[in-house]
Each structure stands twice: as C-alpha cells, then as structure tokens.
Amino acid sequence: MKTSDLTMADAAHAQSVTHTAWWSDYLALTKPRILFMILLTVMMGMVAFAHRQLLMSAIFHALVGTGLIAASASILNQWLEQERDGLMKRTRTRPLPGGRLTSFEVAVFGWLMAILGFGYLAVFTNWPTTIVGFATWLSYVWIYTPLKTWTSWNTLVGTLPGALPVLIGWTAAGGDWQHPHAWLLTMLVILWQFPHFMAIAWLYRDEYDRAGYRMLTNTERTGVAAGWVAVAGAVALFPCSILAVYSPALWPSGLSILLTIGVCAYQLRAALRFLRNRNDPSARRLLYASLLYLPMMMLIVMVISCV
C-alpha cells in the first residue's frame, strides 16, 4: 500500500472517530440513565390509568415528547451550571467544562429539544400533558437549578419536577391530572427522592461545597439532618407505596403488598444505617437501596394495574 493511501486511511479513521465522539458528547448532555428512569415513570403513570387498554401510538408519542423535554432540561441545566461543573471531579469531564462543546452549541441544542418536545406533545398528545410537561421543564431548569446555590431547600423543590413525569404519563393516557391516584403515584416518587438525594448529597458533599452548592450536608456538616430526612422519606413511603399497589383483586393485592413492604423495609434499613453511621459506605448502601426501590415499585404498580 502506498504512503498516500495510508495517509488517506488514517485521515478517514480520524474523521470517523471525531464524528463518533461528537455524537457521544451530544448524547451525554441528555443524561441517558436519568432519561431512562424518567420515561419509566411516564410508563408507570400511563399503565396505572389505562391498565391493559393502552394504545402503542399513545405510548410512543408520550415517550418521544417527554424524552425531548427531559433531554432539554438536562442540557440547559448543564449549560447554566457549566462553570460549577468544572469545579467538581465527577462533572468536570462533561462536554461543556471539558471544552469539547461550546456554550452556544449546547444552548442551541437545549432550546431546540425544548421547542421540539413541547410542539410534539401539543400535536400528538393533549393540552394537559403539554402543560404538565412545560411545568416539569420550567420548575427544573429555571427554579430548581438556580435554587441550588441559594438554599438547601432546593432538594425539596427539586422533588416536584422529578415526580411530575408520572402526571405526564397519566394525562397522556387520557386521565384527569386531579385524580387522587395520580397524585398518590406522584407522591411516591417525591418521597423516594429524599433518601436518594441525601445519599448523593453526602457522598459528594465536599465537591458540592467547592462548587458553591448549598446542600443540607454542607449547611449541617454532621449528617444528622440528612440522615433524619432520609429516614423520614423512607418511613413515609410505607403507607404511600402500599396504597399505590392496593387492588380489589385479593391475591394479587396481597402479594404486591408483601413485595412492597419488603422493598420499603430494605430502603428504610439502609436509611437507618446511614443515620447511625453517617459515612460514605452507609451512604453508598442507601443510594443502592434507593436505586432498587424505584424500579421495583414501578414494576409492581404496572403489573398490579394490568391484573
């Protein structure tokens, strides 16, 4: 092979790698793992209302529209926090602080996803779903994100946009957003976020402090307050979770309640250990327990709704 041929091949390979990295960075901005969990909560809301009568087209449109809006929220969140992300070890390699994408590129991408998402939901779902989607995006990007540098109460505010995708799914399936069961499921996701976020806040407390975020684990350094918040959320999830999976069908309801109690107890045990020990290993166990709780509860709710 000639030297010129090798040079051309190397150039083509380098260009391919560059394009792959470029798309990878844009994908990373959407936070795929968080996006996946958000879409699962949308599915839970849809199945809980419509049971087995869901149309595939309704599922598709709700997930696509919500996915675009959730992606926009994550992108604009990183756009607003790019300087602070650069101060934290766990976020400084993201596309913006890492210098692989410009602020302008990320802003355009974020706003484009928002416009497409709102337009998609308005055309292919209904207005209640679009309004809830907008409320989720607005509260996350423009209320919760700025509050993180102002007050440790930001965690309480942040639970709302974290849970509203349940209502997106409920309304997209044709349900009334004011229905008590819709808000019961929403409350389930709200309460779950307290043990989940307290574990994360403890594990990254020094990084949050360095970046100027006002988290409970920074304003109250012993971790006692964070521990009690985690325990309170885990305890409150018991009645909320049991009511969420209750069914008039006796046998499925009994089995689902037993599974629910087991999952809740596992998370509460981890929260109590964190309150007692207040160290990184106990916080990490609490984080893992919370990451087990939510998908398990969503699965139980969806299965019991289809019985």
C-alpha positions in Angstrom: 0.0 0.0 0.0 1.3 3.4 -0.9 2.1 6.0 1.8 -0.6 8.3 0.3 -3.2 5.5 0.7 -2.1 5.1 4.3 -2.4 8.8 5.0 -5.9 8.9 3.5 -7.0 5.8 5.5 -5.7 7.4 8.7 -7.5 10.6 7.9 -10.7 8.8 7.3 -10.3 6.9 10.5 -9.6 10.0 12.5 -12.7 11.7 11.0 -14.8 8.7 11.9 -13.6 8.8 15.5 -14.2 12.6 15.7 -17.8 12.2 14.5 -18.4 9.4 16.9 -17.0 11.5 19.8 -19.1 14.4 18.7 -22.4 12.4 18.8 -21.3 10.8 22.0 -20.9 14.2 23.6 -24.3 15.4 22.5 -25.8 12.2 23.8 -24.1 12.6 27.1 -25.7 16.0 27.5 -29.1 14.3 27.7 -28.1 12.2 30.7 -29.4 8.9 29.2 -29.6 7.0 32.5 -31.7 9.7 34.1 -33.7 10.0 30.9 -34.5 6.2 31.1 -35.8 6.5 34.6 -38.0 9.5 33.7 -39.5 7.5 30.8 -40.2 4.6 33.2 -42.2 6.9 35.5 -44.1 8.1 32.4 -44.9 4.5 31.6 -46.0 3.8 35.2 -48.5 6.7 35.1 -49.9 5.6 31.7 -50.3 1.9 32.8 -51.7 2.8 36.2 -54.5 4.8 34.4 -55.2 2.8 31.3 -54.3 -0.7 32.6 -54.1 -3.0 29.6 -56.0 -0.7 27.2 -53.1 1.4 26.2 -52.5 2.0 22.5 -49.0 1.7 21.3 -49.3 5.0 19.5 -50.1 6.8 22.7 -47.1 5.2 24.5 -44.8 6.1 21.6 -45.9 9.8 21.4 -45.8 10.3 25.2 -42.3 8.8 25.5 -40.9 10.7 22.5 -42.3 14.1 23.6 -41.3 13.6 27.2 -37.9 12.4 26.1 -37.3 15.6 24.2 -38.4 17.8 27.0 -36.4 15.8 29.6 -33.3 16.0 27.4 -33.7 19.7 27.1 -34.0 20.1 30.8 -30.7 18.2 31.4 -28.9 20.1 28.6 -29.9 23.5 29.8 -29.2 22.5 33.4 -25.6 21.8 32.3 -25.5 25.0 30.3 -26.4 27.0 33.3 -24.0 25.2 35.6 -21.1 24.8 33.3 -18.7 26.8 35.5 -19.6 25.0 38.6 -19.4 21.6 36.9 -15.8 22.4 36.1 -15.1 22.7 39.8 -16.3 19.2 40.6 -14.4 16.0 39.9 -17.4 14.0 38.9 -18.7 16.6 36.4 -15.6 18.3 35.1 -15.2 15.9 32.2 -18.7 16.7 30.8 -18.8 18.1 27.3 -19.0 21.7 28.4 -16.5 22.0 31.2 -14.3 19.6 29.2 -14.2 22.0 26.4 -15.5 19.6 23.7 -18.6 21.6 23.0 -19.1 25.4 23.2 -21.7 27.2 25.3 -23.5 28.3 22.2 -23.7 24.8 20.7 -25.2 23.4 24.0 -27.7 26.3 24.4 -28.9 25.8 20.8 -29.2 22.1 21.3 -31.1 22.5 24.6 -33.6 25.1 23.3 -34.2 23.1 20.1 -35.0 20.0 22.2 -37.5 22.1 24.2 -39.3 23.5 21.2 -39.5 20.1 19.5 -40.7 18.5 22.7 -43.4 21.0 23.5 -44.6 21.0 19.9 -44.6 17.2 19.7 -46.7 16.8 22.9 -49.1 19.5 21.8 -49.7 17.9 18.4 -49.6 14.2 19.3 -50.9 14.0 22.9 -53.2 16.6 24.5 -53.0 20.0 26.2 -53.0 18.7 29.8 -50.0 16.6 29.0 -48.2 19.5 27.3 -48.9 21.8 30.3 -47.6 19.3 32.8 -44.5 18.8 30.6 -43.9 22.5 30.5 -44.3 22.8 34.3 -41.8 20.0 34.7 -39.2 21.7 32.4 -39.8 25.2 33.9 -39.5 24.1 37.5 -36.4 22.0 36.9 -34.4 24.4 34.7 -35.5 27.8 35.9 -36.5 27.2 39.6 -34.7 24.2 41.0 -31.3 24.8 39.2 -30.8 28.4 40.5 -32.0 27.5 44.0 -29.1 25.0 44.3 -26.8 27.9 45.0 -29.2 29.9 47.2 -30.7 27.5 49.8 -30.5 23.9 51.0 -34.3 23.8 50.5 -33.6 23.2 46.8 -33.9 19.5 47.4 -37.5 19.9 48.5 -38.3 22.0 45.4 -36.4 19.6 43.1 -38.6 16.7 44.1 -41.6 18.2 42.1 -40.0 18.2 38.6 -38.6 14.8 39.4 -42.0 13.4 40.0 -44.2 15.3 37.5 -43.4 12.8 34.7 -45.9 10.5 36.4 -48.6 13.0 35.7 -47.4 13.4 32.1 -48.0 9.6 31.6 -51.3 9.7 33.4 -52.7 12.6 31.3 -51.2 11.2 28.1 -53.2 8.1 28.7 -56.4 10.2 29.0 -56.5 10.6 32.8 -57.5 13.6 34.8 -54.5 15.2 36.4 -56.5 16.0 39.5 -57.3 12.3 40.2 -56.2 11.2 43.7 -54.5 8.1 42.5 -52.4 10.2 40.0 -51.1 12.3 42.9 -50.6 9.3 45.1 -48.2 7.9 42.5 -46.6 11.3 42.1 -46.1 11.5 45.9 -44.4 8.1 45.8 -41.7 9.5 43.5 -41.5 12.7 45.5 -40.9 10.8 48.8 -38.4 8.4 47.2 -36.1 11.3 46.2 -35.4 12.3 49.9 -33.3 9.2 50.8 -31.9 9.1 47.3 -30.8 12.7 47.2 -29.5 12.6 50.8 -27.2 9.7 49.9 -25.8 11.6 46.9 -25.5 14.9 48.8 -23.4 13.1 51.5 -21.2 11.3 49.0 -20.4 14.5 47.1 -20.6 17.0 49.9 -17.1 18.3 49.5 -17.5 18.7 45.8 -20.8 20.5 46.2 -19.2 22.8 48.8 -16.3 23.6 46.5 -18.7 24.4 43.6 -20.9 26.7 45.9 -24.0 24.5 46.1 -26.0 24.8 49.3 -26.9 21.2 50.1 -28.1 20.0 53.5 -24.9 18.1 54.0 -22.9 21.3 53.6 -25.0 23.5 55.8 -25.3 20.8 58.5 -21.9 19.0 58.3 -22.6 16.2 60.8 -25.1 14.5 58.5 -27.7 14.1 61.3 -30.2 16.3 59.5 -29.6 14.5 56.2 -30.0 11.2 58.0 -33.3 12.1 59.5 -34.6 13.4 56.2 -33.7 10.1 54.6 -35.4 8.1 57.3 -38.5 10.3 57.3 -38.8 9.8 53.5 -38.3 6.1 53.8 -40.9 5.8 56.6 -43.4 7.9 54.7 -43.0 5.6 51.7 -44.6 2.7 53.5 -48.2 3.9 53.5 -47.9 5.7 50.2 -46.4 2.6 48.5 -49.0 0.2 50.0 -51.9 2.4 48.8 -50.3 2.7 45.4 -50.3 -1.1 44.8 -53.6 -2.0 46.6 -56.0 -3.8 44.3 -59.5 -5.1 44.8 -58.3 -8.5 43.5 -57.3 -10.1 46.8 -54.5 -12.5 45.8 -52.5 -10.1 43.5 -53.0 -7.3 46.0 -51.7 -9.4 48.9 -48.6 -10.5 47.0 -47.9 -6.9 45.8 -48.3 -5.6 49.3 -45.8 -8.1 50.7 -43.3 -7.3 48.0 -43.8 -3.6 48.6 -43.3 -3.9 52.3 -40.1 -5.9 51.6 -38.7 -3.2 49.3 -39.7 -0.4 51.6 -38.1 -2.2 54.6 -34.8 -2.7 52.7 -34.6 1.0 51.9 -35.6 2.0 55.5 -32.9 -0.3 56.9 -30.3 1.4 54.7 -31.6 4.9 55.8 -31.4 4.0 59.5 -27.8 2.7 59.0 -26.9 6.0 57.3 -28.4 8.0 60.2 -26.5 5.9 62.7 -23.1 5.8 60.9 -23.1 8.9 58.6 -20.2 7.7 56.5 -19.5 7.0 52.8 -20.2 3.2 52.9 -23.6 3.7 54.6 -24.5 6.5 52.2 -23.5 4.3 49.2 -25.7 1.4 50.5 -28.6 3.9 50.9 -28.0 5.0 47.3 -28.1 1.4 46.0 -31.2 0.7 48.1 -33.0 3.7 46.6 -31.9 2.7 43.1 -33.5 -0.7 43.8 -36.7 0.7 45.3 -37.9 2.9 42.5 -37.8 0.5 39.5 -39.2 -2.3 41.7 -42.1 -0.2 42.8 -42.8 0.9 39.2 -42.8 -2.7 38.1 -45.1 -3.7 40.9 -47.5 -0.8 40.2 -47.6 -1.7 36.4 -48.1 -5.4 37.0 -50.9 -4.9 39.5 -52.5 -2.4 37.2 -52.7 -5.0 34.4 -54.2 -7.8 36.6 
